[in-house]
Amino acid sequence: YKVRLKDLEGFNPITIQCHNNPDADALGSGYGLYCYFKDLGKDVRLVYSGPNQITKSNLKLMVEKLNIPIEYIDPSNEDSLKVSGLLITTDCQYGAGNVTKLEADYVSTIDHHQIEVEGGELTYIYPGLGSCSTLVWKLLREEGYKITDDNGLGTALYYGLFTDTNQFAELHNPLDKDLRDSVEFDNGFITLFKNSNITLNELEIAGVAMLRYSLNEDHEFAVIKSQPCDPNILGLISDFLLQVDQIKCCVVFNET
């Protein structure tokens, strides 16, 4: 199935859900969908859940500077895990392990990862893209929606692609390149987010964790236990580890 945004216009209210521990791509793609339905006059919310609220400094800055109206749903409050109308999961798939399951009347999935959960006719999964922001950008353009940076949307989509493709180093799909080259964005904000990726405390956590790595030389994999931190920092540590010549694969974890 390849749902179009116009196929979803009959629903109201609409809840857009990012995966737990949302990253910049989940925020960017979610904000793109939010802007589209908000401009149609829909009653729309942008939400995320899971055990952790956003703490990573670049993501907090992204939400603040671009005025992204994202709400946190506490998973311990059962009443808040039910939404009426349409639920759209973005950058994740309904029922997958990385997203808290919300009950809804109708469910749509918009994602760019490999298919984990078979969705219905309100689904669009495009695994060949570098980011879900690219898929949302494509869907917005197909409906003739004008994407500007007046509301920070251009910057949000650009930064989502930037972070999900390792600062454009893993840019292969022509659509990803089209987004990079054509969208309006605020370079000052991109520089600010890029240079606010880690706090001094997180630097210490990452540094200590990497010093205490455990390496299996025969099979070229490493395992690292970190102190509790924002889950996105685990990704930062693993990205760094994979640049080591003797490490082909790694597991980075902490106990919560």
C-alpha positions as CSV (number, residue, x, y, z in Angstrom):
1,Y,0.0,0.0,0.0
2,K,1.1,3.6,-0.7
3,V,-1.3,5.8,1.2
4,R,-1.5,9.5,0.1
5,L,-2.1,12.3,2.5
6,K,-5.4,13.2,0.8
7,D,-6.6,9.7,1.7
8,L,-6.3,10.7,5.3
9,E,-8.1,14.0,5.1
10,G,-11.5,12.6,6.0
11,F,-10.3,11.7,9.5
12,N,-10.7,14.0,12.6
13,P,-9.2,14.1,15.1
14,I,-5.7,13.0,14.1
15,T,-2.9,12.0,16.4
16,I,0.7,11.8,15.0
17,Q,3.0,9.6,17.1
18,C,6.8,9.5,17.0
19,H,8.7,6.4,18.2
20,N,9.9,6.3,21.8
21,N,13.1,8.3,22.4
22,P,12.3,10.4,19.3
23,D,15.3,11.5,17.2
24,A,15.5,14.4,14.8
25,D,14.0,12.5,11.9
26,A,11.0,11.4,14.0
27,L,10.5,15.0,15.1
28,G,10.9,16.4,11.6
29,S,8.6,14.0,9.8
30,G,6.0,14.2,12.6
31,Y,6.1,18.0,12.4
32,G,5.6,17.9,8.6
33,L,2.5,15.8,9.0
34,Y,1.3,18.0,11.9
35,C,1.6,21.2,9.7
36,Y,-0.3,19.6,6.8
37,F,-3.3,18.5,8.9
38,K,-3.3,21.7,11.0
39,D,-3.5,23.8,7.9
40,L,-6.5,21.8,6.9
41,G,-8.2,22.8,10.1
42,K,-8.0,19.4,11.7
43,D,-7.9,18.8,15.4
44,V,-4.3,17.4,15.4
45,R,-1.7,16.4,18.1
46,L,1.9,15.4,17.8
47,V,2.9,13.0,20.6
48,Y,5.5,10.5,21.8
49,S,5.6,8.1,24.8
50,G,7.9,5.5,26.4
51,P,9.9,5.5,29.6
52,N,12.1,8.5,28.7
53,Q,11.3,12.1,27.9
54,I,13.5,14.0,25.5
55,T,16.7,15.1,27.2
56,K,19.3,15.3,24.4
57,S,20.3,18.9,24.1
58,N,20.2,19.2,20.2
59,L,16.6,17.7,20.2
60,K,15.4,20.0,23.0
61,L,16.8,22.9,21.0
62,M,15.1,21.7,17.8
63,V,11.8,21.5,19.6
64,E,12.2,24.9,21.2
65,K,13.7,26.9,18.3
66,L,11.3,25.5,15.6
67,N,8.3,25.6,17.9
68,I,7.5,21.9,17.4
69,P,4.3,21.3,19.5
70,I,5.2,17.8,20.7
71,E,3.5,16.3,23.8
72,Y,4.8,13.5,26.0
73,I,2.3,10.8,27.0
74,D,3.1,9.1,30.2
75,P,2.7,5.3,29.6
76,S,1.8,4.7,33.2
77,N,-1.5,6.7,32.7
78,E,-3.7,4.1,31.0
79,D,-6.4,6.6,30.0
80,S,-3.9,8.6,27.9
81,L,-3.0,5.5,25.9
82,K,-6.3,5.7,24.0
83,V,-6.9,8.2,21.3
84,S,-10.0,8.8,19.1
85,G,-10.0,9.1,15.4
86,L,-6.9,8.4,13.3
87,L,-3.4,7.6,14.8
88,I,-0.5,8.0,12.4
89,T,2.9,6.5,13.5
90,T,5.8,8.3,11.8
91,D,9.4,6.9,11.5
92,C,8.1,3.7,13.1
93,Q,5.5,1.0,12.6
94,Y,2.4,0.4,14.7
95,G,2.9,-2.6,17.0
96,A,6.7,-2.5,16.7
97,G,8.9,-2.7,19.8
98,N,10.2,0.9,19.7
99,V,6.8,2.6,20.0
100,T,4.3,2.5,22.8
101,K,1.0,1.0,21.5
102,L,-1.8,3.5,21.6
103,E,-5.4,2.4,21.1
104,A,-7.1,4.2,18.2
105,D,-10.1,3.9,16.0
106,Y,-8.0,3.8,12.8
107,V,-4.2,3.4,12.3
108,S,-1.9,4.7,9.6
109,T,1.9,4.1,9.3
110,I,4.4,6.3,7.5
111,D,8.0,5.0,7.7
112,H,11.2,4.4,5.9
113,H,12.6,1.3,7.8
114,Q,12.4,-2.3,6.7
115,I,8.9,-3.7,7.2
116,E,8.5,-5.1,10.7
117,V,4.7,-5.1,11.0
118,E,2.3,-5.7,8.0
119,G,0.2,-2.6,7.9
120,G,-3.2,-2.1,6.2
121,E,-4.3,0.2,3.4
122,L,-3.5,3.4,5.3
123,T,0.3,2.5,5.2
124,Y,3.2,3.8,3.3
125,I,6.6,2.2,4.1
126,Y,9.5,3.2,1.8
127,P,12.6,1.3,3.0
128,G,14.9,2.8,0.3
129,L,15.0,6.3,1.8
130,G,17.6,7.8,4.1
131,S,15.0,9.4,6.3
132,C,11.3,9.5,7.1
133,S,11.5,13.3,6.7
134,T,12.2,12.6,3.0
135,L,9.0,10.5,2.7
136,V,6.9,13.1,4.4
137,W,8.5,15.8,2.1
138,K,7.5,13.6,-0.9
139,L,4.0,13.2,0.4
140,L,3.5,16.9,1.0
141,R,4.8,17.8,-2.4
142,E,2.4,15.3,-4.1
143,E,-0.5,17.2,-2.5
144,G,0.9,20.5,-3.7
145,Y,1.6,21.6,-0.1
146,K,4.0,24.6,-0.1
147,I,6.9,23.8,2.2
148,T,8.6,26.9,3.4
149,D,10.7,27.7,6.5
150,D,8.4,30.3,7.8
151,N,7.2,27.9,10.5
152,G,10.6,26.0,10.8
153,L,9.3,23.1,8.7
154,G,12.0,23.3,6.1
155,T,14.7,23.2,8.8
156,A,13.0,20.4,10.6
157,L,12.9,18.2,7.5
158,Y,16.4,19.1,6.5
159,Y,17.8,18.3,9.9
160,G,15.9,15.0,10.1
161,L,17.6,13.9,6.9
162,F,21.0,15.3,8.0
163,T,21.0,13.3,11.2
164,D,19.6,10.1,9.8
165,T,22.1,9.9,7.0
166,N,25.2,10.5,9.1
167,Q,25.4,14.2,8.1
168,F,24.6,13.3,4.4
169,A,27.5,10.8,4.3
170,E,25.0,7.9,3.6
171,L,22.9,9.7,1.0
172,H,22.0,7.3,-1.8
173,N,18.4,7.8,-2.9
174,P,17.8,10.6,-5.4
175,L,14.7,11.8,-3.4
176,D,17.0,12.3,-0.4
177,K,19.3,14.4,-2.5
178,D,16.3,16.4,-3.9
179,L,15.2,17.3,-0.3
180,R,18.7,18.3,0.7
181,D,19.2,20.5,-2.4
182,S,15.8,22.1,-2.7
183,V,14.2,22.7,0.7
184,E,14.4,26.1,2.5
185,F,16.2,25.9,5.8
186,D,17.9,28.1,8.5
187,N,21.6,27.4,8.4
188,G,22.1,29.1,11.7
189,F,19.8,26.7,13.4
190,I,21.4,23.7,11.7
191,T,24.8,24.8,13.0
192,L,23.4,25.4,16.5
193,F,21.8,21.9,16.6
194,K,24.9,20.3,15.1
195,N,27.1,21.9,17.7
196,S,24.8,21.0,20.6
197,N,24.9,17.2,20.2
198,I,26.3,16.3,23.6
199,T,26.5,17.8,27.1
200,L,29.7,17.8,29.2
201,N,28.1,15.1,31.4
202,E,27.2,13.0,28.3
203,L,30.8,13.4,27.1
204,E,32.1,11.9,30.4
205,I,29.6,9.0,30.2
206,A,30.5,8.3,26.6
207,G,34.3,8.6,27.3
208,V,34.2,6.3,30.4
209,A,32.0,3.8,28.5
210,M,34.4,3.6,25.5
211,L,37.4,3.1,27.8
212,R,35.7,0.1,29.3
213,Y,34.9,-1.7,26.0
214,S,34.9,-5.4,25.7
215,L,36.2,-6.8,22.4
216,N,35.9,-10.2,20.9
217,E,38.8,-10.2,18.5
218,D,37.9,-13.5,16.7
219,H,34.5,-12.2,15.7
220,E,35.3,-8.5,15.6
221,F,32.5,-7.3,17.8
222,A,32.5,-5.1,20.9
223,V,30.1,-4.8,23.9
224,I,29.9,-1.7,26.0
225,K,27.9,-1.0,29.2
226,S,27.3,2.7,29.7
227,Q,25.9,4.6,32.6
228,P,22.2,5.6,32.3
229,C,21.9,8.4,29.7
230,D,19.6,9.6,26.9
231,P,19.2,6.5,24.6
232,N,20.4,8.6,21.6
233,I,23.8,8.8,23.3
234,L,24.1,5.0,23.0
235,G,23.7,5.5,19.3
236,L,26.5,8.2,19.3
237,I,28.8,5.8,21.2
238,S,28.1,2.9,18.7
239,D,28.6,5.1,15.7
240,F,32.0,6.0,17.1
241,L,32.9,2.4,17.8
242,L,32.0,1.3,14.3
243,Q,34.8,3.6,13.0
244,V,37.4,1.3,14.7
245,D,39.2,-0.9,12.3
246,Q,38.8,-4.1,14.4
247,I,35.1,-3.6,15.2
248,K,32.5,-4.7,12.6
249,C,29.5,-4.8,15.0
250,C,28.7,-3.6,18.5
251,V,26.2,-3.6,21.3
252,V,25.9,-0.6,23.6
253,F,23.5,-0.8,26.5
254,N,22.7,0.6,29.9
255,E,20.5,-0.6,32.7
256,T,17.4,1.4,33.5
